[in-house]
Amino acid sequence: MSLTLTLLGTGTSAGVPMIACTCPVCTSTDPRDRRDRSAAMFEWNDKRILIDTSPDLRWQLIRHHVMRIDGVLYTHNHADHVFGIDDLRRFNAVQKQPIDLFGEPSVIDWLRRTYPYIFEPHKNVNQSFVPTLIPQPIEPGEPFTVAGRSFLPLRLMHGRLPILGFRAADVAYCTDVSSIPPQTYPLLANLDILVIDGLRHRHHPTHLTIRQAIQIIEELKPKRAYLTHIAHDIKHSEVDPTLPENIHLAYDGLTLESDDPA
């Protein structure tokens, strides 16, 4: 089962180009400098597992001709990772079945409170076309199975907020990271592909800088690494050539295939 990871969006919560910005990156004609809000998709055979539902999800799925979704993994509950949740309803109509959502109990509780019209549809005044979703609580370090494949939730820190990354086989996706707890490092060993936060050069309290991301990558030693959740401070054509040989800036639409099909 060949495993691929497609990066649907590689930008920050503001996206790139940002509203009302005329900086060199926001006005760039290089398609690699156009960055939707962050989301990704694992694929194998005819299975598709989303990581997060960004506000740009509709366009991301149309662009990649996605015809089914077999589950959604949530890293955390920030708006730029959740607010596309309504677009899942189209897959309910196409597949004629509910979709499982996997997240920490705190994230599931937040989803229930924020979207009562989805999770308590019997209370809606009108009978509306809403997603049919089944929350599935998960815990960091405890593997779970979706559509026949095992996933490992990874504890990460987003400033002071505990969030999740995900590993499948030898591929790991770790967005919105500012630090990795010691107990998570062994779970990121022997990777073929690591996708990790690399916001910009300047310090940020809740994201890794590019230099910090490189230091972590050098410790973990994956075969290949890609930086995501990239701000408009970073021009792809200028920064990517300066990175170490096995490290690159990610870009929207990049599809990575694992060397290990397990």
C-alpha angles and dihedrals in degrees: 000000000000109000122212133179117207118197104220094180132008103180139100128262089278094049125218122295091041122212112271096004125128099179119138093262097046089051095040119127091208106110089214088068092059105092126182120200111289121279136132141194132217114210135187129158102331095329124113125189119183124213105211129337106248123197086252093055098114094058093039092056094044091050091054095042092237109182101176141021121204098187146336127236117201122208094189142324104265115134096247089058100042115028096090091067093112091065089068089076091078090063091051087057094045097042096033093221140087123268123231118232118203121201144126115286091252091055093047090050090051091050091052092051095043097045107035090152087064101041098033101034092156087073094056115115091220127035098249138186099255131155119272104221134169114207115220116190117221134181131216113264094018113107120223134185129238122180091344097309127107120233127189118211112219124208110233133165125236098190102300093337117100110224138166137252122188135227126195117180104315097338124094130185116199115169130168092026127157096165141000118226115236093246091060098055095079089051089060096054124121097018125166093194129023121182110191140169116273107164106171143306097274122079119269124185096224105029137057118252116228090256092050091048091051091051091053092046090052089053095047095041101207115178091241133014133189129192119225140174088058123183129221088259089080122077109198098215092051102042105034095065090054094059125097115275097262096042126081140169110255121228136196112283096020109147118200122196120205121234087217112065094188 
